[in-house]
């Protein structure tokens, strides 16, 4: 899923000096008292100058939920929603609130991908086709095992590193799942506006441990 400290200095100083002079003989004569007063100078308040644009600091985000129709960032500042068909910029802004700023990278076309741009926060990666964010209308998000203090999950509680068995126990009976004994995956929910009913939140696992979450993606894709 954005503080300069205030400085204030007030200088006060009052010095009181007493000098006592004693005679060499005879009765002691009280020595004169000399008082020196130091008057405080004018109070100065430092000023701060900021150069350039500051990088937004991560907010105190609590969770990022990857759902079939978009992303939900829950932070102390409130809840931020970004739909898959709302464009790239709202999603990047939401994830920047959660994880901080990152620089995008461009990947040329390959066997299983067209030209694409990626923002990689470690725990969550956002990818869209081409290199012009203003022209892009949809994107794909994927979660990994990268450490993070933000809880990243699907709407039904799938978390990378979590138990496949516990996760599928919460799936509706209509959910599509596959399990060949080693690899498991499930279509948690379909994406409104997708090209087919098999596009949505896909959770993958290996030997019973969840290894990835991708949204929205074709459940039957070979790549």
Secondary structure as UniProt FT lines:
FT   STRAND          61..67
FT   TURN            68..69
FT   STRAND          70..75
FT   TURN            76..77
FT   STRAND          78..83
FT   TURN            84..85
FT   HELIX           88..99
FT   STRAND          105..107
FT   TURN            111..112
FT   STRAND          116..120
FT   STRAND          124..129
FT   TURN            133..135
FT   STRAND          140..143
FT   STRAND          151..154
FT   TURN            155..156
FT   TURN            160..161
FT   HELIX           164..168
FT   TURN            169..170
FT   TURN            173..174
FT   STRAND          176..179
FT   STRAND          183..190
FT   TURN            192..193
FT   TURN            197..198
FT   STRAND          199..206
FT   TURN            207..208
FT   STRAND          209..218
FT   TURN            219..220
//
